[in-house]
Amino acid sequence: MNVATIFKVLATVTFSAALLIIGGCNNMETKKEETGKTTAIENILSRKSVRAYTPRPVEKGKVDLLVKAAMAAPTAVNKQPWAFVVVDDRKVLDKLATELPYAKMAAQAPLAIVVCGDLSKALNGETDRYWMLDCSAASENLLLAAESMGLGAVWTAVYPESDRIAKVRAVLSLPDYIIPFNLIPVGYPQHKEEAKDKFNVENIHYNKW
């Protein structure tokens, strides 16, 4: 093989490698556009509360992923004492927005998910309090999943306010053993919003206070 042939082969290999690299980068960008943040840490630090949404509906596949992510949360003794009510009926969303003082944005959102505690599955039955921890973990997972898919969401509290619990229970026809914990409106953000930097070194203690 002469020198000219060697250079030709090297040039071909280099060009092919460059195409692979460019293709890989393009695939990464496409992947990021489709699924959101590329790392768990980036996703966590980018999460923000979004209260204004476009009319675009949330795709069924993304709704399924939101609930699947919620159910992947840690739970005491793996009791999984949660239930999720997915609301996409406009009349129901409007009714919830009317009844709940801090969930007015549900009137604009195309979707809301009500995270509930299921006392029939709770660790200590009706006297259990661990369900609140489990539902909190599930709710955070749901919010992070929304962020990763380019969706906006916000946690609005129902529990422990008895009047809010009663109103949500009535609107959604929940049985007595199901406690609505929160209502999370979800949709595509109307505006580009930045996450708040909440890191504060003063909140950190090592080994003792």
N, C-alpha and C positions, 0 to 999 in steps of 0.2 A: 504493500500500500504506500503510494507516494505521499509527499507532504501536502499537496493540494487536496487529495482525497481525505486525508486525516482532518484538515481544517474544515472541509465540507461536512464531515460527520459530526465534528465537534459543534459546528454552527447549528446543525439540525437538532442535536441533542439539547443544546442551550435554548434554542427557540421553543422546543417542545416543553422543556421545563418551565420556561417563562409563561407559556400558555396555561400550564397546569396551575401555576401559582396564581395567575390572574383569575383563572376560573374558580380556584378555591376561595379567593378573596370575594369574588362576586357571589359565590354560593353562601359565604358567611354573611354578606350584607343582606342577601335575599332571606336567609334564615332569620336574621335579626329583625327584618321588617315583618316577617310572618309571625314570629314567636316572641318578639320583644327583646328584653335585655339578655346579654350573652352569659352573664354569670349571676350566681345567687346573690353575691354581695352587691353587685351593681343594681340588681333588681330591688333589693331591700332599701338601699340608699336613695333610689329614685321614686319610691312609693310616695304618693301624696293623696290628700283627700280632694276628690273632684266632685263638684256640685252642679255643673252645667254640662249638658249633653246635646249632641246632634240628634235628629230624628232617626238616624240609621239604626235599624234593629240589630241586636246582638245575635250572631249566628248560633244555631242549635249546637254545633260542635263545640263552640267556645263556652256555651252555657254548661254543657256536660263536663268540660274540663274544669270549670270553676268549682262545681260541686265535687268532682273527683279530688281536686286539690284540697278542698275543705276537709274531706273525709280521710285524707292522708295525715291529718294532724295527730299529735300525741294525745293519748287519753288514758285516764287512770284505770289500771287493771284491764285495759283494752275493752272497756264497757261500751264505748262509742255511744254515749247517751245524747245523740243529736238527731235532729230531723231538719229538713230544708224545704221551705215552701217557695217555689219559683213562681213569680208573678209577672206575667206579660200581658194580662188583660188590662186594657186602658181604663176601664171603669173601676177596676179593683185598685189599680195604682193611684187613680185620682182620689178614691175614697180613703186610702191609707194616708195620702198627702194631706187630706183635710183633717183627719183624726189625730195625726201625730205632729206636735209642734215643731220638731226639728227635722222633719222628713218632707218638707214642702217640695224639695227638688224631685220627689217621686212623681209629681205631676208632669214633669218634663222627661223623666227617664223612660226608656223603652223597656226596662227590666228592673226588677228588684228581687232580692233573695232574702227571705226571712229565716234567720238561723234560730232554731228552737232547741230547748232542752226537753228530752224525752225521759220523764221520771220513771217510766216503766222499765227503762234500761239502766237507770242510774245505779251507782255503786251501793248506795244505802237507801234506795227507794225514795219515797216522798220526802224524807228528811235530808236527802243528800245535798251537798253544796259543791261537790267536785264537778258536777255537770257544768257549772259556770266557767270553771277553768278550761274544761274540754271545749266548750263552745267558743270561748275566747281564742283558743289556739286554732280552731277550725275557721273562725272569722278572719284571723290574720292571714292564714293560708289562702283564703279566698281573695282577700285584698291584694296579696302579692301575685297571685295568679292573674288577676285582672290587670295589674300593672305590666306583667310580662307579655300580655297579649295586646297591648296598646289600648286597653279599656280604662275608663275612669270609674272610680267607685268611692263610696264614703260610708263609714260606720255611723248609723244613727241609733241611739239607745232606745230600747223598749223596757227591758228589765233594768232596775228593780221597781220602776214606777207602776204601782198597781192600776192606775187609771189607763195608762198606755197598754199594759198587758191585757186589760179587759177589752179595750177597743180593738186591738189587733186580733184577739181571740174571737171577737164577734164578727169582724170583717171576713176572717179566713175560716170560720167555723171550726176552730181548734178544740179538741177534747180537753178535759180538765187536766190530764196528766202531761199535756204538751204546753210548755211555757215559752212564749216568744221572747227571745233574748235580745235580738236587734233586727233592724231592717237595713239592708245594704242596697241602695240604688246603684245600678250599673248601666253604663252606656259609653259611647265614643265621645271623648272630651270635645267640648265646643271650642275651647281655647287651649293653647299650649301653656302648661303650668309647670313650675319648678318645685322640686321638693324642698322642704325646710331643712336646714342643717341643725339638728337637735343635739349634736354632740357637745357635751359639757364636761370637761375634765374634773370639775368640782363634784360631780356626782359619783366619782370613782374612789373606792377605798380598798386598800390592800391589807389583808390579814387581820385588821381591826379597824374600828371607827377612829 
